[in-house]
Amino acid sequence: MPTVPASAISPPHGMSKGDFSLKILAGEIDGAPLQMIFANAALLIHLSDPNMSLIQAFQLARDSFSKGRMAERVQMVRNALAKVPA
């Protein structure tokens, strides 16, 4: 992955970090922010399965995203959080 400035992966002015993250996971934002999501997911995947290389883990994260699995998971979390008493 190429190095990018922090501004390239930061929410635009007026958008919360949470909304920015949800838009990335919903496929509404791509580029460097989405690549950062894949890199973070790859690290977690690799830590859970050290036999998988970081490149393989990155590809798994990217493939999972492209199949819509991330959007499904986001919706599952949102639904679960909506049921939590305030």
Helices and strands as residue ranges (DSSP letters): G 6-9, H 17-25, H 32-48, H 54-66, H 69-82
